[in-house]
Amino acid sequence: MALSASNLSVGDSHEEVIVDDLTRTQLVMYAGASGDYNPLHTDEIYTREVAGYPTVFAHGMLTMGLTGKMLTNYVGDGRLKKFGVRFTNQVWPGDTLTTKTTVKEIQKIQESWLVNLDIQTQNQTGKTVISGYATARIDP
């Protein structure tokens, strides 16, 4: 069922676990699917010895994509009009991520209803890894 302006209020929120125990295999699979073979995401030795990180970490766009899937689960397919994020912390293998979206504004523009959302994706310790916004078309 699609979201509607008549059953939404400013401050309403929706939360969803977007990945439970992120694996290195998922990082490699994303590298293959996206064509982004930056060694920071797939090469343990390079990441530790050359870049100085403790281990490989997730592509920012992987985390954004998982967050986006949560949004479309919430607002419905084909309804997302805008989506933007700021990457605030690395996502490591073993992390569990939860995204929470909160209704910031509901507006009618001409004949269309829109909802503006704030987005926070956090890891299992409560550290924010993505903050962002989205706008989606909703039913009256």
N, CA, C and O atoms as CSV, one atom per row, in Angstrom:
chain,resi,resn,atom,element,x,y,z
A,1,MET,N,N,0.837,-1.181,0.000
A,1,MET,CA,C,0.000,0.000,0.000
A,1,MET,C,C,0.883,1.246,0.000
A,1,MET,O,O,1.842,1.331,0.767
A,2,ALA,N,N,0.559,2.208,-0.857
A,2,ALA,CA,C,1.344,3.426,-0.988
A,2,ALA,C,C,1.078,4.378,0.171
A,2,ALA,O,O,0.002,4.363,0.768
A,3,LEU,N,N,2.065,5.199,0.477
A,3,LEU,CA,C,1.890,6.228,1.500
A,3,LEU,C,C,0.890,7.260,1.014
A,3,LEU,O,O,0.789,7.530,-0.183
A,4,SER,N,N,0.151,7.835,1.956
A,4,SER,CA,C,-0.781,8.896,1.576
A,4,SER,C,C,-0.705,10.045,2.568
A,4,SER,O,O,-0.424,9.850,3.751
A,5,ALA,N,N,-0.961,11.244,2.064
A,5,ALA,CA,C,-0.914,12.440,2.897
A,5,ALA,C,C,-1.921,12.350,4.036
A,5,ALA,O,O,-1.684,12.891,5.116
A,6,SER,N,N,-3.037,11.676,3.806
A,6,SER,CA,C,-4.084,11.601,4.826
A,6,SER,C,C,-3.694,10.738,6.029
A,6,SER,O,O,-4.286,10.873,7.100
A,7,ASN,N,N,-2.695,9.844,5.864
A,7,ASN,CA,C,-2.306,9.020,7.017
A,7,ASN,C,C,-0.854,9.222,7.444
A,7,ASN,O,O,-0.275,8.376,8.126
A,8,LEU,N,N,-0.270,10.354,7.035
A,8,LEU,CA,C,1.082,10.713,7.451
A,8,LEU,C,C,1.049,12.002,8.248
A,8,LEU,O,O,0.196,12.860,8.017
A,9,SER,N,N,1.971,12.141,9.183
A,9,SER,CA,C,2.125,13.374,9.953
A,9,SER,C,C,3.600,13.717,10.047
A,9,SER,O,O,4.452,12.829,10.032
A,10,VAL,N,N,3.901,14.998,10.144
A,10,VAL,CA,C,5.274,15.429,10.383
A,10,VAL,C,C,5.746,14.771,11.678
A,10,VAL,O,O,5.041,14.788,12.687
A,11,GLY,N,N,6.933,14.197,11.637
A,11,GLY,CA,C,7.494,13.500,12.794
A,11,GLY,C,C,7.339,11.993,12.744
A,11,GLY,O,O,8.027,11.279,13.474
A,12,ASP,N,N,6.432,11.485,11.883
A,12,ASP,CA,C,6.318,10.033,11.718
A,12,ASP,C,C,7.652,9.481,11.242
A,12,ASP,O,O,8.383,10.159,10.519
A,13,SER,N,N,7.976,8.258,11.642
A,13,SER,CA,C,9.240,7.677,11.211
A,13,SER,C,C,9.064,6.198,10.858
A,13,SER,O,O,8.108,5.534,11.260
A,14,HIS,N,N,10.026,5.730,10.094
A,14,HIS,CA,C,10.073,4.326,9.685
A,14,HIS,C,C,11.529,3.890,9.795
A,14,HIS,O,O,12.439,4.628,9.417
A,15,GLU,N,N,11.739,2.684,10.317
A,15,GLU,CA,C,13.096,2.182,10.542
A,15,GLU,C,C,13.206,0.779,9.979
A,15,GLU,O,O,12.270,-0.015,10.069
A,16,GLU,N,N,14.361,0.480,9.395
A,16,GLU,CA,C,14.572,-0.840,8.795
A,16,GLU,C,C,16.060,-1.196,8.852
A,16,GLU,O,O,16.914,-0.354,8.577
A,17,VAL,N,N,16.364,-2.439,9.207
A,17,VAL,CA,C,17.742,-2.937,9.120
A,17,VAL,C,C,18.021,-3.170,7.641
A,17,VAL,O,O,17.303,-3.917,6.977
A,18,ILE,N,N,19.074,-2.524,7.124
A,18,ILE,CA,C,19.365,-2.633,5.690
A,18,ILE,C,C,20.453,-3.647,5.382
A,18,ILE,O,O,20.546,-4.132,4.255
A,19,VAL,N,N,21.274,-3.970,6.365
A,19,VAL,CA,C,22.243,-5.059,6.219
A,19,VAL,C,C,22.600,-5.552,7.614
A,19,VAL,O,O,22.833,-4.766,8.532
A,20,ASP,N,N,22.637,-6.868,7.747
A,20,ASP,CA,C,22.976,-7.493,9.013
A,20,ASP,C,C,24.286,-8.243,8.817
A,20,ASP,O,O,24.336,-9.229,8.082
A,21,ASP,N,N,25.352,-7.775,9.477
A,21,ASP,CA,C,26.668,-8.418,9.386
A,21,ASP,C,C,27.221,-8.358,7.957
A,21,ASP,O,O,27.371,-9.387,7.298
A,22,LEU,N,N,27.518,-7.151,7.490
A,22,LEU,CA,C,28.088,-6.938,6.153
A,22,LEU,C,C,29.331,-7.807,5.964
A,22,LEU,O,O,30.220,-7.827,6.815
A,23,THR,N,N,29.383,-8.517,4.848
A,23,THR,CA,C,30.513,-9.425,4.604
A,23,THR,C,C,31.473,-8.856,3.566
A,23,THR,O,O,31.105,-7.998,2.764
A,24,ARG,N,N,32.703,-9.344,3.595
A,24,ARG,CA,C,33.696,-8.981,2.578
A,24,ARG,C,C,33.231,-9.457,1.205
A,24,ARG,O,O,33.488,-8.803,0.195
A,25,THR,N,N,32.555,-10.581,1.174
A,25,THR,CA,C,32.021,-11.087,-0.097
A,25,THR,C,C,31.049,-10.076,-0.695
A,25,THR,O,O,31.057,-9.863,-1.908
A,26,GLN,N,N,30.215,-9.452,0.126
A,26,GLN,CA,C,29.297,-8.429,-0.377
A,26,GLN,C,C,30.062,-7.239,-0.953
A,26,GLN,O,O,29.631,-6.653,-1.946
A,27,LEU,N,N,31.184,-6.880,-0.347
A,27,LEU,CA,C,31.996,-5.775,-0.870
A,27,LEU,C,C,32.555,-6.132,-2.249
A,27,LEU,O,O,32.527,-5.316,-3.170
A,28,VAL,N,N,33.058,-7.346,-2.380
A,28,VAL,CA,C,33.616,-7.790,-3.662
A,28,VAL,C,C,32.514,-7.904,-4.715
A,28,VAL,O,O,32.717,-7.536,-5.872
A,29,MET,N,N,31.362,-8.407,-4.315
A,29,MET,CA,C,30.241,-8.502,-5.255
A,29,MET,C,C,29.823,-7.113,-5.741
A,29,MET,O,O,29.531,-6.923,-6.921
A,30,TYR,N,N,29.797,-6.144,-4.821
A,30,TYR,CA,C,29.437,-4.784,-5.231
A,30,TYR,C,C,30.506,-4.208,-6.161
A,30,TYR,O,O,30.182,-3.530,-7.135
A,31,ALA,N,N,31.774,-4.476,-5.863
A,31,ALA,CA,C,32.845,-3.996,-6.747
A,31,ALA,C,C,32.623,-4.516,-8.167
A,31,ALA,O,O,32.747,-3.766,-9.135
A,32,GLY,N,N,32.295,-5.796,-8.284
A,32,GLY,CA,C,32.048,-6.379,-9.600
A,32,GLY,C,C,30.829,-5.797,-10.279
A,32,GLY,O,O,30.851,-5.530,-11.480
A,33,ALA,N,N,29.770,-5.599,-9.524
A,33,ALA,CA,C,28.531,-5.064,-10.108
A,33,ALA,C,C,28.682,-3.607,-10.519
A,33,ALA,O,O,28.117,-3.186,-11.528
A,34,SER,N,N,29.437,-2.834,-9.750
A,34,SER,CA,C,29.559,-1.403,-10.009
A,34,SER,C,C,30.744,-1.061,-10.917
A,34,SER,O,O,30.775,0.003,-11.535
A,35,GLY,N,N,31.718,-1.973,-10.989
A,35,GLY,CA,C,32.937,-1.670,-11.734
A,35,GLY,C,C,33.919,-0.827,-10.934
A,35,GLY,O,O,34.921,-0.363,-11.479
A,36,ASP,N,N,33.647,-0.622,-9.654
A,36,ASP,CA,C,34.523,0.173,-8.786
A,36,ASP,C,C,35.459,-0.779,-8.042
A,36,ASP,O,O,35.104,-1.344,-7.008
A,37,TYR,N,N,36.652,-0.940,-8.590
A,37,TYR,CA,C,37.626,-1.876,-8.021
A,37,TYR,C,C,38.693,-1.175,-7.187
A,37,TYR,O,O,39.822,-1.658,-7.099
A,38,ASN,N,N,38.352,-0.051,-6.577
A,38,ASN,CA,C,39.297,0.636,-5.714
A,38,ASN,C,C,39.774,-0.361,-4.656
A,38,ASN,O,O,38.951,-0.977,-3.979
A,39,PRO,N,N,41.096,-0.529,-4.503
A,39,PRO,CA,C,41.611,-1.539,-3.567
A,39,PRO,C,C,41.248,-1.283,-2.105
A,39,PRO,O,O,41.368,-2.190,-1.281
A,40,LEU,N,N,40.809,-0.074,-1.765
A,40,LEU,CA,C,40.379,0.192,-0.387
A,40,LEU,C,C,39.200,-0.684,0.023
A,40,LEU,O,O,38.942,-0.885,1.210
A,41,HIS,N,N,38.491,-1.202,-0.975
A,41,HIS,CA,C,37.294,-1.985,-0.695
A,41,HIS,C,C,37.494,-3.488,-0.849
A,41,HIS,O,O,36.635,-4.271,-0.447
A,42,THR,N,N,38.628,-3.898,-1.431
A,42,THR,CA,C,38.787,-5.318,-1.730
A,42,THR,C,C,40.154,-5.900,-1.371
A,42,THR,O,O,40.287,-7.120,-1.272
A,43,ASP,N,N,41.161,-5.068,-1.176
A,43,ASP,CA,C,42.540,-5.547,-0.978
A,43,ASP,C,C,42.999,-5.234,0.441
A,43,ASP,O,O,43.387,-4.108,0.751
A,44,GLU,N,N,42.948,-6.242,1.285
A,44,GLU,CA,C,43.288,-6.081,2.702
A,44,GLU,C,C,44.708,-5.536,2.902
A,44,GLU,O,O,44.906,-4.608,3.686
A,45,ILE,N,N,45.678,-6.093,2.213
A,45,ILE,CA,C,47.067,-5.676,2.394
A,45,ILE,C,C,47.258,-4.219,1.972
A,45,ILE,O,O,47.872,-3.440,2.702
A,46,TYR,N,N,46.744,-3.848,0.813
A,46,TYR,CA,C,46.837,-2.461,0.345
A,46,TYR,C,C,46.174,-1.515,1.353
A,46,TYR,O,O,46.740,-0.481,1.710
A,47,THR,N,N,44.997,-1.871,1.797
A,47,THR,CA,C,44.244,-0.991,2.685
A,47,THR,C,C,44.988,-0.763,3.997
A,47,THR,O,O,45.004,0.355,4.512
A,48,ARG,N,N,45.601,-1.807,4.537
A,48,ARG,CA,C,46.333,-1.668,5.801
A,48,ARG,C,C,47.695,-1.017,5.602
A,48,ARG,O,O,48.028,-0.046,6.281
A,49,GLU,N,N,48.483,-1.549,4.671
A,49,GLU,CA,C,49.887,-1.145,4.567
A,49,GLU,C,C,50.104,0.144,3.778
A,49,GLU,O,O,51.017,0.906,4.094
A,50,VAL,N,N,49.304,0.395,2.785
A,50,VAL,CA,C,49.486,1.595,1.970
A,50,VAL,C,C,48.585,2.734,2.449
A,50,VAL,O,O,49.045,3.865,2.611
A,51,ALA,N,N,47.304,2.437,2.675
A,51,ALA,CA,C,46.347,3.498,3.015
A,51,ALA,C,C,46.236,3.754,4.517
A,51,ALA,O,O,45.764,4.814,4.928
A,52,GLY,N,N,46.669,2.788,5.347
A,52,GLY,CA,C,46.668,2.997,6.791
A,52,GLY,C,C,45.344,2.773,7.498
A,52,GLY,O,O,45.166,3.209,8.636
A,53,TYR,N,N,44.422,2.103,6.842
A,53,TYR,CA,C,43.148,1.752,7.485
A,53,TYR,C,C,43.287,0.375,8.127
A,53,TYR,O,O,44.141,-0.409,7.713
A,54,PRO,N,N,42.470,0.067,9.121
A,54,PRO,CA,C,42.590,-1.234,9.787
A,54,PRO,C,C,42.153,-2.415,8.920
A,54,PRO,O,O,42.611,-3.537,9.132
A,55,THR,N,N,41.282,-2.177,7.956
A,55,THR,CA,C,40.792,-3.229,7.073
A,55,THR,C,C,40.069,-2.577,5.898
A,55,THR,O,O,39.938,-1.354,5.843
A,56,VAL,N,N,39.607,-3.388,4.970
A,56,VAL,CA,C,38.811,-2.874,3.860
A,56,VAL,C,C,37.493,-2.318,4.406
A,56,VAL,O,O,37.068,-2.667,5.507
A,57,PHE,N,N,36.859,-1.451,3.619
A,57,PHE,CA,C,35.571,-0.901,4.042
A,57,PHE,C,C,34.652,-0.764,2.834
A,57,PHE,O,O,35.093,-0.819,1.686
A,58,ALA,N,N,33.370,-0.585,3.117
A,58,ALA,CA,C,32.348,-0.571,2.065
A,58,ALA,C,C,32.451,0.669,1.189
A,58,ALA,O,O,32.850,1.742,1.640
A,59,HIS,N,N,32.083,0.492,-0.068
A,59,HIS,CA,C,31.919,1.613,-0.989
A,59,HIS,C,C,30.814,2.517,-0.434
A,59,HIS,O,O,29.802,2.027,0.068
A,60,GLY,N,N,31.007,3.815,-0.524
A,60,GLY,CA,C,29.946,4.731,-0.109
A,60,GLY,C,C,28.660,4.490,-0.885
A,60,GLY,O,O,27.565,4.544,-0.325
A,61,MET,N,N,28.803,4.222,-2.177
A,61,MET,CA,C,27.610,4.022,-2.997
A,61,MET,C,C,26.884,2.719,-2.662
A,61,MET,O,O,25.681,2.611,-2.897
A,62,LEU,N,N,27.590,1.737,-2.120
A,62,LEU,CA,C,26.910,0.527,-1.647
A,62,LEU,C,C,26.002,0.881,-0.479
A,62,LEU,O,O,24.841,0.472,-0.435
A,63,THR,N,N,26.537,1.644,0.466
A,63,THR,CA,C,25.751,2.063,1.620
A,63,THR,C,C,24.580,2.948,1.178
A,63,THR,O,O,23.471,2.817,1.696
A,64,MET,N,N,24.826,3.843,0.226
A,64,MET,CA,C,23.746,4.690,-0.283
A,64,MET,C,C,22.680,3.841,-0.985
A,64,MET,O,O,21.485,4.093,-0.830
A,65,GLY,N,N,23.109,2.846,-1.751
A,65,GLY,CA,C,22.162,1.973,-2.439
A,65,GLY,C,C,21.295,1.179,-1.479
A,65,GLY,O,O,20.092,1.034,-1.696
A,66,LEU,N,N,21.904,0.665,-0.416
A,66,LEU,CA,C,21.127,-0.061,0.596
A,66,LEU,C,C,20.124,0.869,1.283
A,66,LEU,O,O,18.989,0.483,1.562
A,67,THR,N,N,20.565,2.099,1.550
A,67,THR,CA,C,19.670,3.097,2.140
A,67,THR,C,C,18.527,3.417,1.177
A,67,THR,O,O,17.374,3.535,1.592
A,68,GLY,N,N,18.850,3.556,-0.104
A,68,GLY,CA,C,17.831,3.841,-1.115
A,68,GLY,C,C,16.809,2.730,-1.238
A,68,GLY,O,O,15.627,2.993,-1.461
A,69,LYS,N,N,17.252,1.489,-1.097
A,69,LYS,CA,C,16.312,0.364,-1.153
A,69,LYS,C,C,15.318,0.454,0.000
A,69,LYS,O,O,14.131,0.178,-0.176
A,70,MET,N,N,15.796,0.836,1.162
A,70,MET,CA,C,14.890,1.028,2.296
A,70,MET,C,C,13.858,2.101,1.972
A,70,MET,O,O,12.679,1.951,2.294
A,71,LEU,N,N,14.304,3.187,1.333
A,71,LEU,CA,C,13.369,4.265,0.984
A,71,LEU,C,C,12.290,3.791,0.026
A,71,LEU,O,O,11.113,4.102,0.210
A,72,THR,N,N,12.682,3.042,-0.994
A,72,THR,CA,C,11.662,2.560,-1.934
A,72,THR,C,C,10.758,1.514,-1.281
A,72,THR,O,O,9.586,1.400,-1.640
A,73,ASN,N,N,11.293,0.751,-0.327
A,73,ASN,CA,C,10.426,-0.146,0.442
A,73,ASN,C,C,9.356,0.667,1.177
A,73,ASN,O,O,8.207,0.237,1.282
A,74,TYR,N,N,9.735,1.828,1.677
A,74,TYR,CA,C,8.839,2.664,2.471
A,74,TYR,C,C,7.857,3.466,1.609
A,74,TYR,O,O,6.654,3.461,1.869
A,75,VAL,N,N,8.371,4.152,0.586
A,75,VAL,CA,C,7.501,5.048,-0.197
A,75,VAL,C,C,6.881,4.368,-1.407
A,75,VAL,O,O,5.875,4.842,-1.936
A,76,GLY,N,N,7.470,3.263,-1.852
A,76,GLY,CA,C,6.949,2.562,-3.024
A,76,GLY,C,C,7.826,2.770,-4.248
A,76,GLY,O,O,8.507,3.788,-4.375
A,77,ASP,N,N,7.801,1.807,-5.135
A,77,ASP,CA,C,8.589,1.884,-6.369
A,77,ASP,C,C,8.110,3.041,-7.242
A,77,ASP,O,O,6.911,3.303,-7.340
A,78,GLY,N,N,9.041,3.714,-7.860
A,78,GLY,CA,C,8.728,4.775,-8.811
A,78,GLY,C,C,8.222,6.059,-8.179
A,78,GLY,O,O,7.727,6.933,-8.890
A,79,ARG,N,N,8.330,6.199,-6.871
A,79,ARG,CA,C,7.800,7.388,-6.198
A,79,ARG,C,C,8.886,8.338,-5.705
A,79,ARG,O,O,8.595,9.485,-5.367
A,80,LEU,N,N,10.114,7.882,-5.660
A,80,LEU,CA,C,11.211,8.710,-5.161
A,80,LEU,C,C,11.560,9.772,-6.196
A,80,LEU,O,O,11.839,9.448,-7.350
A,81,LYS,N,N,11.545,11.047,-5.785
A,81,LYS,CA,C,11.820,12.160,-6.691
A,81,LYS,C,C,13.227,12.726,-6.483
A,81,LYS,O,O,13.888,13.115,-7.445
A,82,LYS,N,N,13.681,12.771,-5.233
A,82,LYS,CA,C,15.015,13.276,-4.890
A,82,LYS,C,C,15.581,12.384,-3.797
A,82,LYS,O,O,14.854,11.848,-2.961
A,83,PHE,N,N,16.905,12.242,-3.829
A,83,PHE,CA,C,17.583,11.452,-2.804
A,83,PHE,C,C,19.027,11.907,-2.781
A,83,PHE,O,O,19.718,11.832,-3.796
A,84,GLY,N,N,19.486,12.375,-1.643
A,84,GLY,CA,C,20.865,12.811,-1.504
A,84,GLY,C,C,21.391,12.457,-0.129
A,84,GLY,O,O,20.636,12.427,0.843
A,85,VAL,N,N,22.691,12.188,-0.046
A,85,VAL,CA,C,23.279,11.813,1.233
A,85,VAL,C,C,24.633,12.477,1.427
A,85,VAL,O,O,25.255,12.979,0.491
A,86,ARG,N,N,25.055,12.455,2.671
A,86,ARG,CA,C,26.410,12.831,3.050
A,86,ARG,C,C,27.000,11.618,3.750
A,86,ARG,O,O,26.406,11.091,4.691
A,87,PHE,N,N,28.156,11.177,3.300
A,87,PHE,CA,C,28.841,10.040,3.913
A,87,PHE,C,C,29.624,10.569,5.110
A,87,PHE,O,O,30.484,11.436,4.956
A,88,THR,N,N,29.329,10.050,6.304
A,88,THR,CA,C,29.923,10.618,7.514
A,88,THR,C,C,30.921,9.698,8.214
A,88,THR,O,O,31.765,10.174,8.975
A,89,ASN,N,N,30.841,8.400,7.972
A,89,ASN,CA,C,31.785,7.450,8.571
A,89,ASN,C,C,31.880,6.201,7.697
A,89,ASN,O,O,30.962,5.881,6.942
A,90,GLN,N,N,33.008,5.506,7.816
A,90,GLN,CA,C,33.188,4.263,7.082
A,90,GLN,C,C,32.244,3.179,7.591
A,90,GLN,O,O,31.812,3.182,8.744
A,91,VAL,N,N,31.944,2.258,6.691
A,91,VAL,CA,C,31.167,1.062,7.011
A,91,VAL,C,C,32.120,-0.120,6.845
A,91,VAL,O,O,32.714,-0.306,5.783
A,92,TRP,N,N,32.257,-0.911,7.904
A,92,TRP,CA,C,33.245,-1.980,7.959
A,92,TRP,C,C,32.589,-3.359,7.819
A,92,TRP,O,O,31.407,-3.518,8.124
A,93,PRO,N,N,33.347,-4.342,7.364
A,93,PRO,CA,C,32.831,-5.718,7.396
A,93,PRO,C,C,32.389,-6.054,8.826
A,93,PRO,O,O,33.054,-5.704,9.801
A,94,GLY,N,N,31.263,-6.734,8.918
A,94,GLY,CA,C,30.699,-7.080,10.220
A,94,GLY,C,C,29.666,-6.081,10.724
A,94,GLY,O,O,28.924,-6.378,11.660
A,95,ASP,N,N,29.611,-4.900,10.114
A,95,ASP,CA,C,28.635,-3.901,10.556
A,95,ASP,C,C,27.205,-4.335,10.232
A,95,ASP,O,O,26.939,-4.988,9.222
A,96,THR,N,N,26.315,-3.953,11.110
A,96,THR,CA,C,24.878,-4.049,10.885
A,96,THR,C,C,24.369,-2.622,10.800
A,96,THR,O,O,24.620,-1.808,11.688
A,97,LEU,N,N,23.654,-2.325,9.727
A,97,LEU,CA,C,23.191,-0.958,9.494
A,97,LEU,C,C,21.668,-0.874,9.562
A,97,LEU,O,O,20.950,-1.736,9.055
A,98,THR,N,N,21.206,0.184,10.200
A,98,THR,CA,C,19.786,0.465,10.305
A,98,THR,C,C,19.536,1.873,9.784
A,98,THR,O,O,20.239,2.816,10.149
A,99,THR,N,N,18.531,2.004,8.930
A,99,THR,CA,C,18.158,3.316,8.412
A,99,THR,C,C,16.839,3.737,9.019
A,99,THR,O,O,15.890,2.957,9.092
A,100,LYS,N,N,16.798,4.987,9.453
A,100,LYS,CA,C,15.565,5.583,9.970
A,100,LYS,C,C,15.258,6.812,9.131
A,100,LYS,O,O,16.119,7.666,8.923
A,101,THR,N,N,14.037,6.893,8.657
A,101,THR,CA,C,13.600,8.063,7.918
A,101,THR,C,C,12.454,8.708,8.684
A,101,THR,O,O,11.588,8.024,9.230
A,102,THR,N,N,12.466,10.039,8.714
A,102,THR,CA,C,11.476,10.795,9.466
A,102,THR,C,C,10.800,11.808,8.545
A,102,THR,O,O,11.464,12.488,7.762
A,103,VAL,N,N,9.486,11.900,8.644
A,103,VAL,CA,C,8.728,12.858,7.834
A,103,VAL,C,C,9.041,14.274,8.326
A,103,VAL,O,O,8.785,14.625,9.478
A,104,LYS,N,N,9.597,15.068,7.423
A,104,LYS,CA,C,9.955,16.445,7.745
A,104,LYS,C,C,8.847,17.418,7.318
A,104,LYS,O,O,8.564,18.400,8.003
A,105,GLU,N,N,8.220,17.114,6.154
A,105,GLU,CA,C,7.212,18.024,5.615
A,105,GLU,C,C,6.313,17.267,4.642
A,105,GLU,O,O,6.769,16.381,3.920
A,106,ILE,N,N,5.049,17.621,4.632
A,106,ILE,CA,C,4.091,17.096,3.660
A,106,ILE,C,C,3.539,18.304,2.924
A,106,ILE,O,O,3.076,19.259,3.547
A,107,GLN,N,N,3.588,18.262,1.606
A,107,GLN,CA,C,3.146,19.439,0.861
A,107,GLN,C,C,2.385,19.056,-0.402
A,107,GLN,O,O,2.605,18.005,-1.003
A,108,LYS,N,N,1.487,19.951,-0.774
A,108,LYS,CA,C,0.769,19.783,-2.032
A,108,LYS,C,C,1.279,20.852,-2.989
A,108,LYS,O,O,1.216,22.047,-2.700
A,109,ILE,N,N,1.780,20.404,-4.124
A,109,ILE,CA,C,2.259,21.314,-5.159
A,109,ILE,C,C,1.430,21.032,-6.399
A,109,ILE,O,O,1.504,19.953,-6.987
A,110,GLN,N,N,0.647,22.016,-6.781
A,110,GLN,CA,C,-0.336,21.866,-7.856
A,110,GLN,C,C,-1.233,20.677,-7.515
A,110,GLN,O,O,-1.939,20.718,-6.508
A,111,GLU,N,N,-1.223,19.648,-8.305
A,111,GLU,CA,C,-2.096,18.497,-8.046
A,111,GLU,C,C,-1.351,17.324,-7.415
A,111,GLU,O,O,-1.928,16.253,-7.226
A,112,SER,N,N,-0.073,17.517,-7.089
A,112,SER,CA,C,0.739,16.417,-6.550
A,112,SER,C,C,1.014,16.602,-5.067
A,112,SER,O,O,1.247,17.715,-4.594
A,113,TRP,N,N,0.982,15.495,-4.347
A,113,TRP,CA,C,1.373,15.474,-2.936
A,113,TRP,C,C,2.788,14.924,-2.821
A,113,TRP,O,O,3.141,13.930,-3.456
A,114,LEU,N,N,3.599,15.602,-1.986
A,114,LEU,CA,C,4.989,15.193,-1.776
A,114,LEU,C,C,5.273,15.099,-0.286
A,114,LEU,O,O,4.687,15.819,0.523
A,115,VAL,N,N,6.183,14.202,0.059
A,115,VAL,CA,C,6.670,14.112,1.426
A,115,VAL,C,C,8.182,14.317,1.385
A,115,VAL,O,O,8.877,13.705,0.574
A,116,ASN,N,N,8.683,15.183,2.265
A,116,ASN,CA,C,10.115,15.388,2.432
A,116,ASN,C,C,10.560,14.621,3.664
A,116,ASN,O,O,9.939,14.710,4.723
A,117,LEU,N,N,11.634,13.872,3.517
A,117,LEU,CA,C,12.110,12.968,4.559
A,117,LEU,C,C,13.537,13.288,4.960
A,117,LEU,O,O,14.359,13.642,4.115
A,118,ASP,N,N,13.833,13.166,6.235
A,118,ASP,CA,C,15.212,13.161,6.732
A,118,ASP,C,C,15.627,11.710,6.884
A,118,ASP,O,O,14.811,10.858,7.235
A,119,ILE,N,N,16.899,11.429,6.619
A,119,ILE,CA,C,17.396,10.052,6.639
A,119,ILE,C,C,18.651,9.971,7.502
A,119,ILE,O,O,19.526,10.834,7.432
A,120,GLN,N,N,18.724,8.932,8.307
A,120,GLN,CA,C,19.924,8.617,9.083
A,120,GLN,C,C,20.170,7.114,8.982
A,120,GLN,O,O,19.291,6.313,9.300
A,121,THR,N,N,21.361,6.738,8.541
A,121,THR,CA,C,21.762,5.335,8.581
A,121,THR,C,C,22.863,5.215,9.628
A,121,THR,O,O,23.860,5.936,9.585
A,122,GLN,N,N,22.666,4.300,10.561
A,122,GLN,CA,C,23.611,4.128,11.661
A,122,GLN,C,C,24.087,2.685,11.738
A,122,GLN,O,O,23.400,1.756,11.311
A,123,ASN,N,N,25.292,2.523,12.299
A,123,ASN,CA,C,25.799,1.164,12.529
A,123,ASN,C,C,25.312,0.650,13.869
A,123,ASN,O,O,24.557,1.326,14.568
A,124,GLN,N,N,25.743,-0.535,14.218
A,124,GLN,CA,C,25.275,-1.210,15.431
A,124,GLN,C,C,25.656,-0.486,16.712
A,124,GLN,O,O,25.073,-0.766,17.759
A,125,THR,N,N,26.606,0.427,16.668
A,125,THR,CA,C,26.980,1.185,17.870
A,125,THR,C,C,26.284,2.536,17.937
A,125,THR,O,O,26.499,3.300,18.878
A,126,GLY,N,N,25.443,2.838,16.933
A,126,GLY,CA,C,24.727,4.108,16.909
A,126,GLY,C,C,25.459,5.218,16.188
A,126,GLY,O,O,24.998,6.359,16.173
A,127,LYS,N,N,26.615,4.895,15.579
A,127,LYS,CA,C,27.368,5.900,14.827
A,127,LYS,C,C,26.704,6.122,13.470
A,127,LYS,O,O,26.444,5.166,12.739
A,128,THR,N,N,26.430,7.384,13.134
A,128,THR,CA,C,25.824,7.712,11.847
A,128,THR,C,C,26.855,7.539,10.732
A,128,THR,O,O,27.954,8.091,10.798
A,129,VAL,N,N,26.488,6.769,9.712
A,129,VAL,CA,C,27.370,6.559,8.563
A,129,VAL,C,C,26.863,7.308,7.328
A,129,VAL,O,O,27.633,7.602,6.413
A,130,ILE,N,N,25.568,7.613,7.311
A,130,ILE,CA,C,24.963,8.416,6.246
A,130,ILE,C,C,23.905,9.309,6.876
A,130,ILE,O,O,23.108,8.862,7.701
A,131,SER,N,N,23.909,10.577,6.477
A,131,SER,CA,C,22.775,11.444,6.772
A,131,SER,C,C,22.307,11.989,5.431
A,131,SER,O,O,23.115,12.221,4.532
A,132,GLY,N,N,21.012,12.190,5.302
A,132,GLY,CA,C,20.534,12.638,4.008
A,132,GLY,C,C,19.094,13.069,3.999
A,132,GLY,O,O,18.477,13.312,5.037
A,133,TYR,N,N,18.572,13.156,2.781
A,133,TYR,CA,C,17.206,13.631,2.570
A,133,TYR,C,C,16.608,12.922,1.361
A,133,TYR,O,O,17.322,12.375,0.520
A,134,ALA,N,N,15.297,12.945,1.298
A,134,ALA,CA,C,14.599,12.421,0.135
A,134,ALA,C,C,13.260,13.130,0.003
A,134,ALA,O,O,12.705,13.637,0.977
A,135,THR,N,N,12.760,13.152,-1.215
A,135,THR,CA,C,11.421,13.640,-1.491
A,135,THR,C,C,10.740,12.559,-2.326
A,135,THR,O,O,11.328,12.019,-3.263
A,136,ALA,N,N,9.494,12.255,-1.971
A,136,ALA,CA,C,8.754,11.226,-2.681
A,136,ALA,C,C,7.329,11.702,-2.960
A,136,ALA,O,O,6.750,12.490,-2.213
A,137,ARG,N,N,6.799,11.196,-4.051
A,137,ARG,CA,C,5.395,11.434,-4.400
A,137,ARG,C,C,4.537,10.500,-3.550
A,137,ARG,O,O,4.847,9.317,-3.409
A,138,ILE,N,N,3.466,11.035,-2.990
A,138,ILE,CA,C,2.550,10.221,-2.193
A,138,ILE,C,C,1.121,10.440,-2.688
A,138,ILE,O,O,0.834,11.394,-3.411
A,139,ASP,N,N,0.244,9.543,-2.287
A,139,ASP,CA,C,-1.162,9.679,-2.613
A,139,ASP,C,C,-1.803,10.748,-1.743
A,139,ASP,O,O,-1.261,11.086,-0.691
A,140,PRO,N,N,-2.964,11.297,-2.161
A,140,PRO,CA,C,-3.646,12.316,-1.354
A,140,PRO,C,C,-4.048,11.810,0.029
A,140,PRO,O,O,-4.630,12.558,0.815
